Amino acid sequence: MGIEELYPAGRLVAAQRAAAAAGLDALLLTPGSDLRYLTGYDAREGERLTCLVLPAEGEPTLIVPVLERPDAEAAPGTGYRIVDHADGTDPWPLVRAALPGPVRAVGLADRMWAQQVLALRDALPGAAQRLASDVLREMRIRKSPAEVAALAEAGAAIDAVHLRMGEWLRPGRTEREVAADLAAAIRAAGHAAVDFVIVAAGPNGASPHHGTSDRPIGVGEPVVVDIGGTMPSGYRSDCTRTYVAGGPAPVEFVDYYTVLREAQRAAVAAVAPGVTAEALDAVARDVITAAGFGGAFLHRTGHGIGLDGHEEPYVVTGNPRPLQAGMAFSVEPGIYLAGRHGARIEDIVVCTTDGGQRLNTTPTELIAL
């Protein structure tokens, strides 16, 4: 898998056509996943303006700080010119100059800084501002074979960390100590960056986004470990397993973990083109609810993943969108009993032409360390 396959030149033209079809005169993309998707450039966020000006018709322009021009030139993308600006100069006229003709409506990067949004209102008075994701969502939601390969590489890297969990997770160590070891292992497994490390033992496991603490892990306590990072390709990993540290788990925990595993396996098996996102959520939720734990499943069943850790499609009640081949998302039901413990099982799954493919392949059985 070459980097050129991940960031093909044709994306810029496809995005221009999509912008025109949506009634936008241009897309204006500051650092973030949309900019990287179209150019391969992993731009720094900062007060200095970096902006891809992508007119619906005409030559695209990447505006960058002069000190960052070498990095921009090294990016794998093609089909745009690079214009730089020096410290102390006003970069906003460069944006206007890169837009041919009148500008009635533009699509802005979803996470553009508010100060940049307001500056663009001054630079392009009268231009309606919309979200660029209205245009780019449909391009990004179905992954190419090269993107699926990149996600599979990320999945294998994070699986390698889970397979070593017995080296670090044991009674008496604090969650924070274990998390530090995991962060180092995530990088050692090939990730360019650590996105998050959740180590949640005992009652902390009942909080889905707990993070870590200085609380020591107790004997026989369930421990939720949710870890993920960004690969050099830009594509992400995300996988959760639940362990038991140093002794037998509470009986009630073992009972509901069995329910959770059944729910997660059923949802993975149900992935197929045409199944709606909300129907897939219901597959996992119905198993858990039937066992009496519906109120303890506190979140959606899954989220899309790619250049962002969370992106479309969201596997959640109220989302009627049918799954399509190439969509990649997590399947991660959980059961959380406040004040006691919790559990979550998460795999990344890609919808294929006739079903689903797990990109995380480590066992989902309850593992005692």
N, C-alpha and C positions, 0 to 999 in steps of 0.2 A: 504493500500500500504506500504509494508515493504521496507527498504533500500536495502535489499538483492535482491528484485525484480528489482530495478533500476540498480543494478550493479552485474549482474549474473556472476558466475565464467566462464561460457562457452565463454565469450567474448574474453578472452585471447587466447584460442585455435583457435577460429574463425579468430582472427586477425593474428595469426601465419600462418594459412593456406592461408589467403588472401595475406600476404606478400610473401610467397613462390610462389604463383601463379603469382604474379607481378614481379618475378625475383629479389626480395630483400632478402638479407641474414639476415636483422634485421630491426626493427623499433626502433628508439631512441627518446624517448619522454620526454621532459623537462616540467615544470609546465604549465598547460593549460587544455583546455577542453578535448583533446584527452587522456591525462594521466588520468584525472578524469573519463572519459567514461570507460576506461578499468580496473581501480582499485578502483574507488570511492574516491581516495585520492585527496583532495583539497590542493595541495601543494603550499607553498609560492614561489613566484618568488624572486630571489636574486642572489648575486654573488657566493654563495655557490651552488655547483652542486647538483641538484636533477634530476635523469634521470632513466626512465624505459627502461631497455635494454631487448627488446623482440626479441630473435633470431627466425628465421623461424623454426628452430628445436632446441629443448633443453629447459632448465629451464629458465624462465624469472627471471630477477633480478632488484630490485628497489634499486638504489643507492641514499643514502640520507646523509645529514650532521648529525653527531652523535647527535647534540642537538635537531634535529627534528625527531629522530627515534621514540619516543613515539607517536607522531601524525601519523606517517606512519603506525605504528603497529595498531593504533586504526581505520584505514580506513576499510571499509566493504569488500574490495576486497580480493580474495584468489588466490592461484595458483602461487605465486611468492615468492622468498626469498628476504630478505632485507639485504643489506650490507651498512655499514656506513663508513664515513670518518671524521677524526678530522680536526679542523682548523690547517692550516700550512702544511698539507699533500697534495700531488698531487692526485686528484681523477680520473684522466683520465686513468691510468693503470687499474683501476677497471672496466672501460667500456670495455677495450680490453679483460680483463680476463673473462668477462661474455659472450664473443662471442666465441663459439666453431668453430674451423676450419677457413679457409680463408674467408676474407670479401671482396667481390667484389662491392657490392652496398648496401646502407642503406637508409631508409626513415627517414627524420628528421621532428620533430614537426614544423608545418608551422611558428610558431612565436618564434622559438628558437632564443635566443640572438646571434648576429653576433659573439661576442667573443667566444661563445660556438661552433658555427659552425666552426670557424677557429681552435679552439683547437682540434676538432674532426678530422680535416684534418691532423693535426700532429699526433694524436693518431692512426688514421687508414689511413696511407698513401696509395694512390692508390685506395681507395674505392670511387666509384661514389656516389654522394649525390643527393637524390630526395626528394620530399615532401611526408610525411607520409599520407597526406590527399588523395593522389592518391589511397591508400589502404583503409583507414578508412571512406572515404566519403560514400561509398556504405553501410557500416554498420550503419552509424549514420543518414542517410537521411530519413530512414523509422523508425518511432518511435514504440516501443513496447507498448502494452496496459498499462504497468506500467509507461512508459514515458508520454503517453497521459494523464494518470491520474495526473501525477505530473504537467504537463502543465495546466491542467484544474484547479488544486489547485492554481497555480500561477495566472491564469486568474481571478478566483473568488476573490483572495486577492486584485488584482489591481482594479477590479470592485468596491470593497467595498470602495476604496479611492475615485473613481469618484463619487460614490453616495453621498459622504459627501462634494462635492465641494462647496456647498452653505455656508458652515461654514467659508470658507477662501477667496473665490474669490468675491471681491466687489470693486466698484469704490473708488479711493483714496489710496488703498493699492498698493505698488509697486510689480512688478513681483517677485522680490527677496524675499519679505516678504511672498508672497503666496507660493513660492517654498520651503521655509524653513518649513512651515506648512505641505506641501505635503510630504516632505522627512520624517518628523517625523511620519506622518500617514502611509506611505508605510511600515516603520518598524513595526509600531503598528499592521498593518494588517497581519503580519506574515513573511515578508521578512527578510532574513538575511542581505541583503545589498541593498542600493539604487544605481541603475545603472545610471539613468539620470532623470532629471526633466526639462521639457521645459514648460515655461509659457510665451507665446508670444502674447501680446495684441496690437490691432490696427495695425499700420504699421509693427511692429515687427513680426506679424503673417504671413507676406509675405516671411519670411526667414524660410525655413523648419527646420533648425538646429539652430535656434536663441539662445536657452538656456534661460537666464534671464537677467534682467537689473534693475537699480534703477528707471526706468520710472514708474510713477503712472498709474494705469489703469483708463481710462476715462469712463464716463457714456455712455452706449450704444455701447461700443467697443466690437467687436468680440475678443475672447481670445482662442488661440489654447493651449491645455494642453495635452502634451505627456509625459507619465510617465511609468517607469518600474523598476524592481528590480530582485534580485536573491533570490530564496527560499532556506531554509536549505537543500533541496534535491539537489540543484545545478541548477535546471531548472528555466527558466526566464519568466517574464511577460513583456508585452509591449502593451499599449492601448492608443489611442488618441481620445479625444472628443473635440468639439469646443463649446464654451459657449458665451453668451452675458451678459455683466455685467451692471446691474442696469438701463436698459432702452431699448427702441426699437432699433434694429439694422438698419444700412443703408439699404435702399430698394435694391440696387444692390447686397449687400451681401446676403440678404435673397434669391434673385433670383438664384444666383449661388450656394448657399448652397443646394438648392433643386436639382440642377443638380448633385452636388457632391454626395448627399445621394442616388440618383437614380443609379449613377455609382457604388458606393460601394455595394449597395444591389444587383445589377446585377452581379457583379463579385463574391460575396459570393455565390449567387445562381448557378453560372456556375461551381463551383468547383466539379470535378468528376474525377475518374480514366480515364486516356487516354487523357484528355484535356492537351495540352501542356502549359508550363509556359508562353510562349510568347502569346499564344492565350488567356489565362486568363488576361494577361496585356492588351491585345487589347480590351477585353470586357469593362473594366473600361475606357480606353483611348478613345474608339470610342464614348461613351456617352458624355464625356466631350468635345471632339473635335466637335461633331455635334452641340453642344450648343454654339460653338465659343470660348471656353476656352482652346483649345488644347495646345497653347503656354504657358499657365499658370500652366500646370501640369508638374512639373519640375523634377520628379524622377520616379523610377520604382514603380510598383504597390505593390510589397511586397518582403519580405525576409524570409528565413527559421528561425526557432527559436528552441532552445533546451537548451543544456549546454552553448551555445553561444547565445548572443542576435541577431547576424546576422550570418547565416550559410546557407548552401544549403537546399532547392532549392531557387534560386532567380527568382522572378516573374517579368520578364523583357523582353523587345524586344530583340530578338536574342538568347533566350534560348529555344531550341526546345524540351527539355526534357518533356516527358509525366508525368503528376502527377500520383502518386501511393498511395494506401491506406497506411496510417501511416505517410505520409508527413505532416509536420506542418509548417505554414507560416503565415505572416501577409497579410491582404488585406487592403491597406491604400492609396487610391487615395487622391490627394490634389489639390486645386486651390489657386494660390498665385498671388495677384495683387500688384506689387511693389509700395511702398509708401502709400498704402491704408490699406489693410488687407489681410487675408488669412484664409483658412480652411482645415482641414484634418479629416478624419474619419478612425479609424484603429481598426480592430478586428484580433485576432489570430484565424485561421481556420485550422482544421485537415481534410485532405482528408480521406473519409471512403470508404467502398467497393461500395457504391452506391450514393455518393454525398459528402457533406461537413458538418462539425459540427463547429459552432461558439463556441469558448471557452470564449469569452467576450459577456456578455448578457445584458449589460446596454443599454438603448434606444439610438438610433443614431439620433433622431430628434434634431433640434437646441434647446438648453435649455437656457432660460433666467433666470438669477439668481437675 
